[in-house]
Structure formats: C-alpha cells, structure tokens
Amino acid sequence: MLFLLILYCLGSMIIVLIFDFIAEYFLFMKDMKMDKQEVKREYKEQEGNPEIKSKRRERHQEILSEQLKSDVSNSRLMIANPTHIAIGIYFKPHLSPIPLISVRETNEVALAVRKYAKEIGIPIITDKKLARKIYATHRRYDYVSFENIDEILRLLLWLEDVENAGQPVPDELLPSEDKFKEGEDTKSENKDNN
C-alpha cells in the first residue's frame, strides 16, 4: 500500500512537472517577444539608423554622378543611340594610342549624359548601330576592341578635321609674302610673253 501511494505521488509529480515545464516555456517565449520600440532599437543597433543610411546613400549617388560628369567632360566624343544608349570615348594619343570607353549608360541616365555633354560642348554623334555594338561588346573603362577600332578612329579623325576646319591656319603653314610676290611676278611675266 505504501508502494502504491509512492507510485501515485511520483506520477502526479511528473504530471505537474510536465505542465510546469510547458507553462514556463510559453512564459519564457512571451517574455522574449519584443514590442515595436524594442524591435526598432535593435534594428538601429544592428543595421544603423535608417535616416543616416539614406543620407549616406544620397551622398554616394551624388559622388557617382560627379564621377560620371567627370567622365563625360573628359570624353573626346559621345556616340549615342537616339533613344537610350550613350557611349563616351576617351582618347588622348599621348597617353594611350587606343581609345577607351569612358561612359556606358542606358535609358534615363543616357539621356541625362547626352544633355550634360551638350551643355559642356562635347560632340555627340548619333550612330545607332555603332552605339548598340559597343554597348553589347564593351564595359565601362574597357579599351575599344580591334573589331570596332577602325570605326572609332574614323570618327575621331573626322571630328579632328571638322574642328580644324574652323580654325585659322598657323603662320608656319602659310607661304611667305615673298613667295606670293614671286608667284605674281612669274604670272605677270607669263602674261607679257603671251
């Protein structure tokens, strides 16, 4: 009988312990849940203040736009697809004999690049086929590939000719006045002889 009583007591204690364990577990889980303020505070501690992060992101975008403006202003010319591609060509023969892709943009950024290039006087050449080909085969800051270099150099030479056509000829290339007089004298002598 004593044995049976001990057995009932142990059984009831085990049942109470199981219920106690379950109750403690749920109370512990409830205590571990955080309210909204605690969640926000913990997020700020781990990830940083969202306001500061957004300001950092804006500054970073401004820096990128300044870099892009610098690349556009250093470009020799822009090759554009009329609607959504802008390719900048950087070429300084004394630094590198091969042109470099300095700008490679699409969509709204390409339109903004074209507008900025026009404002600062960078020539914009509209060549849909070439712009698409360069965009598909090159990355920003790549040298122009040998497949495309002839077309690019042809554009650069054409641009050089156009720019030089509007400038006065240097004095060294002009014939001296003596040569003009000699030429006139010989012409007048030839007329007299005829």
Steps between C-alpha positions, in 0.01 A plus 500: 500500500785735578655407171181585317478836679858586404426399142190732486698787650784457250254479208316814607834681554612406148171630357533828696864533386398452134227767532744728681760450226246582228376808689855623563587447133204710378565771760867510396404531132253776583769690690740460208260668259585866448267790456533737203731743677738223599501367143579847361774554758659164426480564124674835544770338710562223247440673167547866583255787506288492180509879468879505511515211255273681253714816524812289441334340198408844359856623544630186333270562204622859481858375495411260221338778302809718548714212373272462202515874430878483517505207258271684259707818510821302437347318202608601152158422355172328579347233280127476553203295402227765467284351772681311771877442467791740561862393452787733589834465321811617686801547275831662585758376248793607717370277784370203305473435127176307550172676589325411826129465581459765771119503520256217436145586605143416403147637537447809719866521597598492131264789427643695794854426379414625151346816642805567719739430210309748285517762779877474534567477127597135455413391144216247479494272198181304443583155365243244609685195366841591645353605837316169534804300390732672748244475780459126439871418476670737743492600864576837651876579505575229240726578208322498166532154345680445171169420330371851571818705503486591129155654534595687818826632356318606184256701716786652700687600182182645350440698819859627493456610136174679581654679797810599303290627207364783712839614633746735329802339337820545706756749357759226443271334248422820308733592211702815559416828321820473294374177351172668409686788331724258314197307387329821386814612317523174313130517414533854369810404301313207351216734399745743344662222302168383363 
